[in-house]
């Protein structure tokens, strides 16, 4: 199975379970992480929610006054968010090949989105994210803790692909991809998050 097949099957699982997934997760906000991220952004700044799904976090940031844009590959997840009142701009797009000009966002919010990429795609994706972020812009990234990669099985024969990483691995990948990691936080039981700033472009 090729890496694009891995991503396609994962997206299909989200499409099929979009309403159930939204019902389970929409009201479970990440208030502390969102507050720290928001403090690092210019007032009213332009923020991209990368792989934002139903838009729970986009809605929270929009209510803080930020100009939000959300991309995801699951159209049904985005539609589920619309039905719950998420009124930010949305588009179906691949985070590895984003349809935006260089340096157009003040911040990127990537909550549990890069976890579905094959490991070989992580550094290119982070470079693409750096490309669309203004120098000095901020990235929030959350990842699954562990080693290797594999499928997690769901009911009905559905499954999702995950890549597991150590904090050191992700920080190294960020540093090589145009980012200055600023802080790292463990999010038990199986997650961690990193706040980074876009390096200045010479």
DOLUM-70874 format. One line per field, with one value per residue: residue in one letter; x, y, z of N, C-alpha, C in turn. Coordinates in steps of 0.1 Angstrom, whole numbers, plus 2048, in hexadecimal, padded with zeros to 3 digits. Layout:
DOLUM-70874
rest <- c(A, ...)
n_x <- c(X, ...)
n_y <- c(Y, ...)
n_z <- c(Z, ...)
ca_x <- c(X, ...)
ca_y <- c(Y, ...)
ca_z <- c(Z, ...)
c_x <- c(X, ...)
c_y <- c(Y, ...)
c_z <- c(Z, ...)
This chain:
DOLUM-70874
rest <- c(X, X, X, X, X, X, X, X, X, X, X, X, X, X, X, X, X, X, X, X, X, X, X, X, X, X, X, X, X, X, X, X, X, X, X, X, X, X, X, X, X, X, X, X, X, X, X, X, X, X, X, X, X, X, X, X, X, X, X, X, X, X, X, X, X, X, X, X, X, X, X, X, X, X, X, X, X, X, X, X, X, X, X, X, X, X, X, X, X, X, X, X, X, X, X, X, X, X, X, X, X, X, X, X, X, X, X, X, X, X, X, X, X, X, X, X, X, X, X, X, X, X, X, X, X, X, X, X, X, X, X, X, X, X, X, X, X, X, X, X, X, X, X, X, X, X, X, X, X, X, X, X, X, X, X, X, X, X, X, X, X, X, X, X, X, X, X, X, X, X, X, X, X, X, X, X, X, X, X, X, X, X, X, X, X, X, X, X, X, X, X, X, X, X, X, X, X, X, X, X, X, X)
n_x <- c(808, 806, 812, 800, 7E8, 7E6, 7E0, 7C8, 7B7, 7B5, 7A9, 791, 786, 781, 76E, 759, 752, 74C, 737, 734, 74E, 750, 73C, 747, 75F, 75D, 756, 76B, 781, 7A2, 7AB, 7C1, 7D8, 7CF, 7CD, 7E8, 7F4, 7E5, 7EE, 807, 803, 7FD, 7E4, 7C5, 7D0, 7D7, 7CF, 7D6, 7C5, 7D1, 7C8, 7B0, 797, 777, 778, 778, 78D, 793, 77B, 77D, 794, 78C, 778, 789, 791, 7A1, 7AA, 79F, 7A7, 7A0, 7AD, 7A7, 7A7, 790, 771, 758, 75C, 762, 749, 739, 742, 739, 71E, 71D, 721, 739, 748, 75E, 776, 77A, 78B, 790, 7AE, 7D0, 7E8, 802, 806, 7FE, 7E5, 7EE, 7FD, 820, 82A, 811, 802, 7FF, 7FF, 7FF, 7EA, 7ED, 7DE, 7E0, 7E2, 7F9, 7FF, 7F4, 803, 81A, 83B, 850, 844, 842, 857, 858, 83D, 83E, 850, 841, 82D, 83C, 842, 82A, 827, 82C, 84C, 856, 83D, 826, 824, 80F, 812, 806, 80D, 80E, 81B, 836, 844, 84C, 832, 810, 7F0, 7D1, 7B5, 792, 76F, 75A, 76C, 77B, 799, 7B5, 7D3, 7F1, 80E, 827, 83B, 859, 85F, 878, 87E, 86A, 870, 889, 883, 872, 885, 896, 885, 87E, 875, 876, 876, 864, 858, 84F, 837, 82A, 80D, 7FA, 7E6, 7F5, 800, 813, 81C, 829, 834, 83F, 853, 854, 871, 886, 889, 8A5)
n_y <- c(7F4, 816, 836, 84A, 83B, 833, 84B, 851, 83D, 842, 85C, 854, 845, 859, 868, 856, 853, 86C, 87B, 86D, 870, 88C, 890, 884, 893, 8AE, 8C0, 8BE, 8D2, 8E1, 8F4, 900, 8FC, 90A, 924, 92A, 929, 93D, 954, 959, 963, 97E, 997, 990, 981, 96C, 94B, 929, 90B, 8ED, 8CF, 8CF, 8C3, 8C0, 8D9, 8E3, 8EF, 905, 914, 91C, 92C, 93F, 94C, 959, 96D, 96A, 967, 94D, 930, 910, 8F0, 8D0, 8AD, 89E, 8A2, 89D, 89F, 8BA, 8C4, 8BA, 8CB, 8E4, 8E0, 8E3, 8FD, 908, 921, 929, 92F, 914, 8F9, 8DD, 8CD, 8C2, 8BF, 8BC, 8C9, 8E6, 8FE, 91A, 93A, 944, 94A, 954, 950, 958, 945, 922, 907, 8E7, 8CD, 8AD, 8A4, 8A0, 887, 873, 871, 85E, 858, 861, 876, 88B, 89F, 8AC, 8B6, 8C7, 8DA, 8E5, 8F0, 903, 913, 921, 931, 950, 95F, 95C, 954, 93D, 91B, 901, 8E0, 8BF, 89E, 879, 865, 84E, 831, 828, 81F, 81A, 809, 812, 802, 805, 803, 7F0, 7E8, 7FD, 812, 825, 836, 83B, 84E, 84B, 85D, 869, 885, 891, 889, 896, 8B1, 8B3, 8B0, 8C6, 8DB, 8D7, 8DE, 8F8, 904, 912, 900, 908, 900, 8E2, 8CA, 8B0, 89D, 88A, 86B, 862, 876, 893, 8B6, 8D1, 8F2, 909, 921, 932, 932, 94F, 95B, 95C)
n_z <- c(800, 7F7, 802, 7FD, 7FB, 815, 822, 815, 81D, 838, 838, 82D, 842, 855, 847, 846, 861, 869, 876, 88F, 899, 89B, 8AE, 8C4, 8C9, 8C5, 8DA, 8EB, 8F3, 8EF, 903, 913, 902, 8EB, 8F6, 8FC, 8E3, 8D6, 8E4, 8D9, 8C0, 8A8, 8AF, 8A1, 88D, 870, 86D, 866, 868, 868, 859, 867, 86A, 878, 882, 89C, 8AB, 89A, 89C, 8B7, 8B7, 8A4, 8B3, 8C5, 8B6, 8A0, 87D, 86B, 858, 84C, 843, 836, 82D, 830, 825, 831, 84C, 84E, 846, 85B, 86F, 866, 869, 884, 889, 882, 872, 863, 848, 831, 821, 80B, 80D, 809, 822, 81B, 803, 800, 7F7, 7F7, 7F7, 7FD, 81F, 82B, 842, 865, 878, 87E, 886, 88E, 898, 8A1, 886, 875, 87E, 86E, 858, 844, 850, 83F, 833, 845, 84A, 831, 832, 848, 83E, 829, 839, 846, 830, 82A, 83F, 84F, 856, 878, 87F, 890, 899, 8A5, 8AE, 8B1, 8BA, 8B9, 8D2, 8D1, 8BF, 89D, 885, 87C, 878, 887, 892, 88D, 894, 87F, 86C, 863, 862, 86D, 865, 877, 880, 898, 8AF, 8BF, 8D6, 8D2, 8B7, 8A9, 8AF, 8A4, 889, 885, 889, 873, 85F, 85C, 873, 895, 8B1, 8CF, 8E7, 8F8, 901, 914, 90E, 91E, 918, 902, 8F1, 8E5, 8E4, 8D0, 8CF, 8B7, 8A6, 886, 874, 86D, 84C, 839)
ca_x <- c(800, 80E, 80F, 7F3, 7DE, 7E5, 7D9, 7BA, 7AF, 7B3, 79F, 784, 781, 77C, 762, 74E, 74F, 74D, 72D, 737, 75A, 74D, 734, 750, 76B, 75B, 755, 777, 78B, 7B0, 7AC, 7CF, 7E0, 7CA, 7D1, 7F7, 7F6, 7E0, 7F7, 813, 7FE, 7F8, 7D6, 7BD, 7D8, 7D2, 7D4, 7D2, 7C3, 7D6, 7C1, 7A7, 78B, 76A, 779, 776, 797, 791, 771, 782, 79D, 784, 772, 793, 793, 7AB, 7A5, 7A2, 7A5, 7A2, 7AE, 7A7, 7A3, 783, 766, 74D, 760, 75F, 73A, 734, 745, 730, 711, 71E, 723, 747, 746, 76B, 778, 77F, 78E, 796, 7BC, 7DA, 7F1, 80F, 806, 7F3, 7E2, 7EF, 809, 82A, 82A, 804, 7FC, 806, 801, 7F9, 7E6, 7ED, 7DB, 7DD, 7E0, 804, 800, 7EF, 80C, 826, 846, 857, 83D, 842, 860, 852, 831, 842, 856, 835, 826, 845, 841, 81E, 827, 835, 857, 851, 830, 826, 81E, 80C, 812, 804, 811, 80D, 828, 839, 84E, 846, 825, 807, 7E1, 7C8, 7A8, 786, 763, 755, 777, 783, 7A6, 7BD, 7E2, 7F8, 81D, 82B, 848, 85E, 860, 885, 87D, 862, 877, 894, 87C, 86E, 891, 89B, 87B, 87B, 86F, 87D, 86D, 865, 854, 84A, 82E, 824, 7FE, 7F7, 7F0, 7FD, 803, 81B, 81A, 835, 833, 84B, 852, 85A, 87E, 887, 88E, 8B1)
ca_y <- c(800, 822, 840, 851, 832, 834, 858, 851, 834, 849, 866, 84E, 842, 865, 86B, 84D, 855, 87B, 880, 867, 876, 899, 890, 880, 89B, 8BD, 8C8, 8BC, 8DC, 8E2, 902, 904, 8FD, 915, 931, 92C, 92C, 94B, 95E, 95B, 968, 98C, 998, 98F, 97B, 962, 93E, 91D, 8FF, 8E3, 8C3, 8D3, 8BA, 8C7, 8E8, 8E6, 8F9, 911, 91B, 922, 937, 94A, 953, 961, 979, 967, 964, 93F, 928, 902, 8E7, 8C1, 8A4, 898, 8AC, 89A, 8A5, 8C9, 8C6, 8B8, 8D7, 8EE, 8DE, 8E7, 90B, 90D, 92A, 92E, 92B, 906, 8F3, 8CF, 8CF, 8B9, 8C7, 8BB, 8D1, 8EF, 908, 927, 941, 944, 953, 95B, 94E, 95B, 939, 915, 8FE, 8D9, 8C5, 89F, 8A3, 899, 879, 86A, 870, 856, 85F, 867, 883, 894, 8AA, 8B4, 8BD, 8D2, 8E4, 8EB, 8F9, 90F, 91C, 929, 939, 95C, 95E, 95F, 94E, 933, 90D, 8F7, 8D3, 8B4, 891, 86D, 860, 840, 82E, 821, 824, 80F, 80B, 811, 7FC, 80A, 7FB, 7EF, 7E5, 809, 813, 832, 834, 844, 84D, 84E, 864, 86F, 893, 894, 887, 8A1, 8BE, 8B3, 8B2, 8D4, 8E3, 8D6, 8E1, 907, 908, 912, 8FB, 910, 8F9, 8D4, 8C6, 8A3, 89D, 87C, 860, 85E, 881, 89E, 8C1, 8DA, 8FF, 90D, 92D, 931, 939, 95B, 957, 965)
ca_z <- c(800, 7F6, 80D, 7FA, 7FF, 824, 825, 80F, 825, 845, 836, 82B, 84F, 85B, 840, 84A, 86F, 86C, 880, 89B, 89D, 89F, 8BA, 8CF, 8CB, 8C3, 8E7, 8F3, 8EF, 8F4, 907, 917, 8F6, 8E3, 8FC, 8FB, 8D5, 8D3, 8EA, 8D0, 8B3, 8A8, 8B0, 895, 883, 867, 872, 85E, 86F, 85E, 85C, 872, 86C, 87A, 884, 8AA, 8AF, 892, 8A2, 8C4, 8B3, 89E, 8BE, 8CB, 8AD, 895, 86F, 86A, 84C, 84F, 838, 83A, 822, 832, 823, 83A, 859, 84D, 845, 868, 876, 861, 870, 892, 889, 87E, 866, 85D, 83A, 831, 814, 80B, 808, 80F, 829, 815, 7F7, 804, 7EC, 7FD, 7F4, 808, 82B, 82B, 84E, 871, 881, 879, 890, 889, 8A3, 89D, 877, 86F, 883, 864, 84D, 845, 856, 835, 82F, 850, 848, 826, 836, 850, 835, 823, 843, 847, 824, 82A, 84C, 850, 860, 885, 882, 89A, 896, 8AF, 8A8, 8BA, 8B4, 8C1, 8D8, 8CF, 8B5, 892, 880, 879, 877, 893, 88D, 892, 892, 871, 862, 860, 868, 86B, 865, 880, 882, 8A6, 8AF, 8CC, 8D6, 8CC, 8A9, 8A3, 8B1, 89A, 87C, 884, 887, 865, 855, 85C, 880, 8A2, 8BC, 8DB, 8F3, 8F6, 90C, 913, 910, 921, 91A, 8F6, 8E9, 8EA, 8DB, 8CF, 8CA, 8B0, 89E, 879, 874, 864, 83F, 836)
c_x <- c(809, 80A, 803, 7E7, 7DB, 7DD, 7CA, 7B2, 7AC, 7A9, 792, 77E, 77B, 76F, 756, 749, 74E, 743, 730, 744, 758, 746, 73D, 75A, 768, 75B, 761, 782, 799, 7B3, 7BA, 7D8, 7DC, 7CE, 7E0, 7FA, 7F1, 7E8, 803, 810, 7FB, 7E9, 7CF, 7C5, 7D1, 7D8, 7CE, 7D1, 7C6, 7D0, 7B8, 79A, 77F, 76B, 777, 780, 797, 786, 776, 78B, 796, 77D, 77C, 797, 79D, 7A3, 7A8, 79F, 7A9, 7A3, 7AD, 7A4, 795, 778, 75A, 750, 75D, 750, 734, 736, 73C, 722, 711, 722, 731, 746, 753, 76C, 77F, 782, 793, 7A4, 7C5, 7E5, 800, 811, 7FB, 7F2, 7E3, 7FD, 813, 827, 81D, 7FD, 805, 808, 7FA, 7F6, 7E4, 7EB, 7D7, 7DB, 7EC, 806, 7FB, 7F8, 816, 832, 84E, 851, 83E, 84A, 85B, 846, 834, 849, 84B, 82E, 82F, 843, 835, 81D, 830, 840, 853, 844, 831, 81F, 81C, 80A, 810, 806, 80E, 81A, 82A, 844, 846, 839, 81C, 7F8, 7DB, 7BA, 79C, 77B, 760, 760, 77F, 790, 7AC, 7CB, 7E8, 807, 81F, 839, 84C, 85F, 86D, 884, 875, 869, 882, 88E, 878, 87A, 896, 891, 876, 875, 879, 874, 86F, 862, 84E, 842, 829, 815, 7FA, 7E8, 7F9, 801, 80D, 819, 827, 830, 840, 848, 85A, 867, 87E, 88D, 899, 8AE)
c_y <- c(80C, 82C, 848, 848, 832, 840, 857, 848, 83B, 854, 860, 84A, 84D, 869, 863, 84F, 863, 87F, 87A, 86E, 884, 899, 88D, 88B, 8AA, 8C5, 8C6, 8C5, 8DB, 8F0, 907, 906, 908, 922, 934, 930, 93A, 956, 962, 961, 977, 98C, 998, 988, 970, 955, 933, 911, 8F3, 8D5, 8C4, 8CC, 8C2, 8D5, 8EC, 8F1, 906, 91A, 923, 92D, 942, 952, 95C, 96D, 976, 964, 956, 939, 919, 8FA, 8D9, 8BA, 89E, 8A2, 8A9, 89F, 8B4, 8CC, 8C4, 8C5, 8E3, 8ED, 8E2, 8F6, 910, 914, 92F, 929, 91D, 902, 8E5, 8D1, 8C6, 8C2, 8C6, 8C4, 8DC, 8FA, 916, 92D, 941, 94E, 95B, 959, 952, 94F, 92D, 90C, 8F0, 8CF, 8B7, 89D, 89C, 88B, 86F, 869, 865, 85E, 866, 874, 88E, 8A1, 8B2, 8BC, 8C9, 8DE, 8EC, 8F4, 905, 919, 925, 932, 944, 95A, 963, 95A, 941, 926, 906, 8EA, 8C8, 8A7, 886, 869, 851, 83E, 827, 828, 818, 813, 80A, 80D, 802, 800, 7FB, 7EC, 7F2, 80A, 820, 82F, 83F, 842, 852, 853, 867, 87E, 898, 893, 892, 8AE, 8BE, 8B6, 8C0, 8DD, 8E3, 8DB, 8F0, 90C, 908, 90D, 904, 909, 8EB, 8D0, 8B8, 8A4, 88F, 878, 85E, 869, 88B, 8AA, 8CA, 8E7, 904, 91A, 92C, 939, 945, 956, 961, 96E)
c_z <- c(800, 800, 80A, 7FD, 80E, 828, 820, 818, 833, 843, 834, 838, 856, 854, 844, 858, 873, 877, 88E, 8A1, 8A3, 8AD, 8C6, 8D3, 8CB, 8D0, 8F0, 8EF, 8F5, 8F9, 90B, 90B, 8ED, 8E9, 8FB, 8EC, 8D1, 8D8, 8E1, 8C3, 8B3, 8A9, 8A3, 88A, 87B, 86A, 869, 868, 866, 862, 868, 874, 86D, 87F, 893, 8AE, 8A7, 898, 8AF, 8C0, 8AC, 8A9, 8C6, 8C2, 8A2, 888, 86C, 85C, 850, 843, 83E, 82D, 824, 830, 82D, 848, 859, 84D, 853, 871, 872, 868, 87E, 894, 887, 871, 860, 84F, 83A, 823, 815, 805, 810, 815, 824, 809, 7F9, 7FA, 7F1, 7F8, 800, 813, 82C, 839, 85A, 87A, 87A, 886, 88A, 894, 89E, 88E, 871, 873, 878, 858, 84F, 849, 84B, 830, 839, 84E, 83C, 82A, 83F, 849, 82E, 82C, 846, 83C, 825, 836, 84B, 859, 86E, 889, 88B, 895, 8A3, 8A8, 8B3, 8B3, 8BE, 8C6, 8D5, 8C4, 8A9, 88D, 87E, 879, 884, 88E, 894, 88F, 883, 867, 85E, 867, 864, 86D, 86F, 87F, 890, 8A6, 8BD, 8CB, 8CF, 8BC, 8A3, 8A4, 8A6, 88C, 87A, 881, 879, 85B, 856, 869, 88C, 8AD, 8C9, 8E8, 8EF, 903, 90A, 916, 912, 91C, 90E, 8ED, 8EE, 8E0, 8DB, 8C9, 8C3, 8A9, 891, 879, 86A, 857, 83C, 82A)
